């Protein structure tokens, strides 16, 4: 794979954390930064390019005051299932989704507006910069 070198400036504390991660994993800082950037680019592409996809949404909230099930009902055409678990004082849901990327993003935003932390993990990720 062809590589390209360029300079960036980041805060010293962040640079130190990247170096520590690289040392713990036994890889170079470049490999850590490449993985971070690859994941970030994949996330941005996923958000910005309308398409059909499937994935897992992790939903975390402290002390649920509202029923997430009623919100899930609003998005039932994209939710294929979910599981619920309590971990300490956290309420954790793993939601399986399949459908329009815009509708999945709407679900995430609706959950965020309820005070939930969400993280969507697509099951299929395109990496256009990889040579075949």
C-alpha positions as CSV (number, residue, x, y, z in Angstrom):
1,X,0.0,0.0,0.0
2,X,1.4,3.4,-1.0
3,X,1.7,5.8,2.0
4,X,1.9,9.5,2.1
5,X,3.6,11.6,4.8
6,X,2.3,14.9,6.1
7,X,2.7,17.0,9.3
8,X,0.1,17.7,11.8
9,X,0.1,19.6,15.1
10,X,-1.8,18.2,18.1
11,X,-1.7,19.1,21.8
12,X,1.3,17.6,23.7
13,X,-1.0,15.6,26.1
14,X,-2.8,13.9,23.2
15,X,0.5,13.1,21.5
16,X,1.7,11.5,24.8
17,X,-1.5,9.4,25.0
18,X,-1.0,8.2,21.4
19,X,2.6,7.2,22.1
20,X,1.4,5.3,25.3
21,X,-1.2,3.5,23.3
22,X,1.2,2.6,20.6
23,X,3.7,1.3,23.1
24,X,1.1,-0.8,24.8
25,X,-0.1,-2.3,21.5
26,X,3.5,-2.8,20.2
27,X,2.9,-0.7,17.1
28,X,4.0,2.7,15.8
29,X,2.3,6.0,16.4
30,X,1.6,6.2,12.7
31,X,-0.3,2.9,12.9
32,X,-2.4,4.2,15.8
33,X,-3.2,7.5,14.0
34,X,-4.0,5.6,10.8
35,X,-6.5,3.4,12.6
36,X,-8.1,6.4,14.3
37,X,-8.3,8.4,11.1
38,X,-9.7,5.4,9.2
39,X,-12.5,4.9,11.7
40,X,-13.3,8.6,11.7
41,X,-13.4,8.8,7.9
42,X,-15.7,5.7,7.8
43,X,-18.0,7.3,10.4
44,X,-18.2,10.6,8.4
45,X,-18.8,8.8,5.1
46,X,-21.5,6.7,6.7
47,X,-23.2,9.8,8.1
48,X,-22.9,11.9,4.9
49,X,-23.7,9.3,2.1
50,X,-27.4,8.2,2.1
51,X,-27.6,4.4,1.7
52,X,-29.1,1.2,3.1
53,X,-27.2,-0.3,5.9
54,X,-27.3,-2.7,8.9
55,X,-25.5,-2.4,12.2
56,X,-25.6,-2.2,15.9
57,X,-26.4,0.9,18.0
58,X,-25.2,0.9,21.6
59,X,-27.4,3.1,23.7
60,X,-26.3,4.1,27.3
61,X,-28.3,6.2,29.8
62,X,-28.0,6.7,33.5
63,X,-31.4,6.1,35.2
64,X,-33.9,6.0,32.4
65,X,-36.8,8.4,33.2
66,X,-38.5,7.7,29.9
67,X,-39.4,4.4,28.3
68,X,-37.1,3.8,25.3
69,X,-39.5,1.2,24.1
70,X,-42.0,3.9,23.1
71,X,-39.3,5.6,21.1
72,X,-38.2,2.3,19.5
73,X,-41.8,1.8,18.4
74,X,-41.5,5.0,16.3
75,X,-38.6,3.5,14.5
76,X,-39.9,-0.1,14.3
77,X,-39.4,-0.3,10.5
78,X,-35.6,-0.2,11.0
79,X,-35.2,-1.9,14.4
80,X,-34.8,-5.7,14.0
81,X,-34.3,-6.3,17.7
82,X,-32.7,-5.1,20.9
83,X,-31.5,-6.3,24.2
84,X,-31.5,-4.5,27.5
85,X,-29.1,-4.8,30.4
86,X,-28.2,-2.9,33.6
87,X,-24.5,-2.4,34.3
88,X,-24.1,-0.7,37.6
89,X,-26.2,2.4,37.5
90,X,-26.2,2.4,33.7
91,X,-29.0,1.3,31.5
92,X,-27.5,-0.3,28.3
93,X,-29.4,-1.3,25.2
94,X,-27.9,-2.9,22.1
95,X,-30.2,-2.1,19.2
96,X,-30.0,-4.0,15.9
97,X,-31.0,-1.9,13.0
98,X,-31.3,-2.2,9.2
99,X,-32.6,0.4,6.8
100,X,-32.0,3.9,5.5
101,X,-28.9,5.5,6.9
102,X,-30.9,8.7,7.4
103,X,-33.5,6.9,9.4
104,X,-30.8,5.3,11.5
105,X,-29.2,8.8,12.1
106,X,-32.7,10.1,13.1
107,X,-33.0,7.3,15.7
108,X,-29.6,8.2,17.1
109,X,-30.4,11.9,17.3
110,X,-33.8,11.1,19.0
111,X,-32.0,9.0,21.6
112,X,-29.4,11.7,22.1
113,X,-32.1,14.3,22.7
114,X,-33.4,12.0,25.5
115,X,-30.0,12.2,27.2
116,X,-28.7,8.9,25.9
117,X,-25.2,8.3,24.6
118,X,-25.3,6.4,21.3
119,X,-22.6,4.8,19.2
120,X,-23.5,3.2,15.8
121,X,-21.4,0.5,14.5
122,X,-22.1,-0.4,10.8
123,X,-21.7,-4.0,9.9
124,X,-20.3,-3.3,6.5
125,X,-17.6,-0.6,6.1
126,X,-16.2,0.6,2.8
127,X,-12.6,1.6,2.7
128,X,-12.0,3.2,-0.7
129,X,-8.3,4.1,0.0
130,X,-7.2,0.4,0.3
131,X,-5.5,-1.0,-2.7
132,X,-7.0,-4.3,-3.9
